[in-house]
Amino acid sequence: MFLGLEWYWWLVILVILMISIPFKIRFMKWWNKRQQEKKHDQREKWGDDE
């Protein structure tokens, strides 16, 4: 078959990808929120000194 893998391995890979995509989206949203909070905290800490 394609790239030396049987059809059922492609099915397994496809299922794993379909399951992991929502987790990746959720992680990216969480990560962006965390980065924005870090920037906000830094501005509050160092903004008064200027």
MDTraj code that builds the backbone (N, CA, C; nanometers):
import mdtraj as md
import numpy as np

residues = "MET PHE LEU GLY LEU GLU TRP TYR TRP TRP LEU VAL ILE LEU VAL ILE LEU MET ILE SER ILE PRO PHE LYS ILE ARG PHE MET LYS TRP TRP ASN LYS ARG GLN GLN GLU LYS LYS HIS ASP GLN ARG GLU LYS TRP GLY ASP ASP GLU".split()
xyz = np.array([
    [0.0833, -0.1195, 0.0000],
    [0.0000, 0.0000, 0.0000],
    [0.0878, 0.1260, 0.0000],
    [0.0261, 0.2370, 0.0267],
    [0.0917, 0.3679, 0.0217],
    [0.1997, 0.3803, 0.1290],
    [0.3213, 0.4112, 0.0877],
    [0.4388, 0.4254, 0.1760],
    [0.4656, 0.2999, 0.2592],
    [0.4251, 0.1870, 0.2096],
    [0.4547, 0.0610, 0.2777],
    [0.3667, 0.0300, 0.3970],
    [0.2652, 0.1111, 0.4236],
    [0.1756, 0.0852, 0.5362],
    [0.0439, 0.0264, 0.4860],
    [-0.0103, -0.0612, 0.5643],
    [-0.1407, -0.1190, 0.5309],
    [-0.2503, -0.0149, 0.5528],
    [-0.3670, -0.0400, 0.4950],
    [-0.4761, 0.0579, 0.5020],
    [-0.5206, 0.0857, 0.6445],
    [-0.5153, -0.0161, 0.7309],
    [-0.5655, 0.0042, 0.8670],
    [-0.4731, 0.0945, 0.9486],
    [-0.3452, 0.0978, 0.9131],
    [-0.2541, 0.1908, 0.9828],
    [-0.2871, 0.3350, 0.9466],
    [-0.3248, 0.3578, 0.8206],
    [-0.3675, 0.4922, 0.7811],
    [-0.4950, 0.5312, 0.8542],
    [-0.5846, 0.4343, 0.8751],
    [-0.7072, 0.4596, 0.9503],
    [-0.6739, 0.4965, 1.0949],
    [-0.5812, 0.4252, 1.1552],
    [-0.5393, 0.4553, 1.2932],
    [-0.4790, 0.5947, 1.3010],
    [-0.3903, 0.6283, 1.2064],
    [-0.3273, 0.7613, 1.2039],
    [-0.4338, 0.8695, 1.1882],
    [-0.5284, 0.8479, 1.0998],
    [-0.6350, 0.9451, 1.0764],
    [-0.7187, 0.9671, 1.2026],
    [-0.7527, 0.8601, 1.2708],
    [-0.8311, 0.8714, 1.3945],
    [-0.7524, 0.9484, 1.5003],
    [-0.6251, 0.9195, 1.5146],
    [-0.5416, 0.9906, 1.6128],
    [-0.5355, 1.1396, 1.5803],
    [-0.5192, 1.1728, 1.4533],
    [-0.5177, 1.3142, 1.4142],
    [-0.6501, 1.3828, 1.4444],
    [-0.7602, 1.3159, 1.4139],
    [-0.8917, 1.3752, 1.4374],
    [-0.9162, 1.3981, 1.5863],
    [-0.8644, 1.3097, 1.6698],
    [-0.8809, 1.3255, 1.8145],
    [-0.7886, 1.4362, 1.8674],
    [-0.6683, 1.4470, 1.8116],
    [-0.5703, 1.5408, 1.8666],
    [-0.5933, 1.6854, 1.8247],
    [-0.6599, 1.7089, 1.7116],
    [-0.6784, 1.8465, 1.6633],
    [-0.7561, 1.9338, 1.7630],
    [-0.8690, 1.8898, 1.8185],
    [-0.9373, 1.9753, 1.9177],
    [-0.8515, 2.0052, 2.0406],
    [-0.7705, 1.9075, 2.0851],
    [-0.6820, 1.9313, 2.1980],
    [-0.5762, 2.0351, 2.1632],
    [-0.5253, 2.0294, 2.0398],
    [-0.4259, 2.1268, 1.9965],
    [-0.4858, 2.2668, 1.9926],
    [-0.6081, 2.2784, 1.9410],
    [-0.6745, 2.4092, 1.9353],
    [-0.6949, 2.4633, 2.0768],
    [-0.7408, 2.3777, 2.1671],
    [-0.7632, 2.4201, 2.3056],
    [-0.6319, 2.4632, 2.3696],
    [-0.5235, 2.3893, 2.3453],
    [-0.3933, 2.4237, 2.4011],
    [-0.3438, 2.5570, 2.3466],
    [-0.3620, 2.5803, 2.2151],
    [-0.3167, 2.7064, 2.1561],
    [-0.3929, 2.8246, 2.2143],
    [-0.5247, 2.8110, 2.2344],
    [-0.6028, 2.9185, 2.2960],
    [-0.5534, 2.9457, 2.4377],
    [-0.5292, 2.8393, 2.5148],
    [-0.4802, 2.8541, 2.6522],
    [-0.3437, 2.9209, 2.6526],
    [-0.2562, 2.8786, 2.5600],
    [-0.1201, 2.9326, 2.5543],
    [-0.1223, 3.0819, 2.5198],
    [-0.2046, 3.1230, 2.4225],
    [-0.2147, 3.2636, 2.3859],
    [-0.2663, 3.3462, 2.5032],
    [-0.3654, 3.2941, 2.5741],
    [-0.4192, 3.3644, 2.6905],
    [-0.3111, 3.3805, 2.7971],
    [-0.2335, 3.2754, 2.8185],
    [-0.1262, 3.2790, 2.9184],
    [-0.0194, 3.3810, 2.8805],
    [0.0180, 3.3850, 2.7519],
    [0.1190, 3.4809, 2.7062],
    [0.0685, 3.6240, 2.7237],
    [-0.0588, 3.6500, 2.6935],
    [-0.1151, 3.7844, 2.7102],
    [-0.1168, 3.8240, 2.8572],
    [-0.1480, 3.7288, 2.9462],
    [-0.1465, 3.7594, 3.0891],
    [-0.0051, 3.7911, 3.1356],
    [0.0954, 3.7203, 3.0843],
    [0.2342, 3.7498, 3.1203],
    [0.2717, 3.8910, 3.0761],
    [0.2366, 3.9283, 2.9534],
    [0.2666, 4.0626, 2.9041],
    [0.1974, 4.1670, 2.9905],
    [0.0726, 4.1401, 3.0255],
    [-0.0046, 4.2336, 3.1072],
    [0.0598, 4.2499, 3.2448],
    [0.1024, 4.1393, 3.3049],
    [0.1671, 4.1448, 3.4359],
    [0.2978, 4.2220, 3.4292],
    [0.3749, 4.2029, 3.3231],
    [0.5012, 4.2760, 3.3096],
    [0.4758, 4.4255, 3.2963],
    [0.3737, 4.4641, 3.2215],
    [0.3416, 4.6052, 3.2058],
    [0.3027, 4.6665, 3.3395],
    [0.2256, 4.5922, 3.4186],
    [0.1854, 4.6446, 3.5477],
    [0.3031, 4.6573, 3.6431],
    [0.3942, 4.5607, 3.6380],
    [0.5097, 4.5655, 3.7289],
    [0.6029, 4.6800, 3.6937],
    [0.6362, 4.6919, 3.5653],
    [0.7405, 4.7867, 3.5259],
    [0.6852, 4.9196, 3.4738],
    [0.5550, 4.9293, 3.4524],
    [0.4977, 5.0518, 3.3981],
    [0.5059, 5.1696, 3.4940],
    [0.5044, 5.1442, 3.6251],
    [0.5074, 5.2531, 3.7228],
    [0.6446, 5.3175, 3.7344],
    [0.7489, 5.2436, 3.6980],
    [0.8857, 5.2932, 3.7157],
    [0.9236, 5.3973, 3.6105],
    [0.8564, 5.3960, 3.4978],
    [0.8980, 5.4837, 3.3871],
    [0.8510, 5.6267, 3.4063],
])
top = md.Topology()
chain = top.add_chain()
for i, resn in enumerate(residues, 1):
    res = top.add_residue(resn, chain, resSeq=i)
    for name in ("N", "CA", "C"):
        top.add_atom(name, md.element.get_by_symbol(name[0]), res)
traj = md.Trajectory(xyz[None], top)
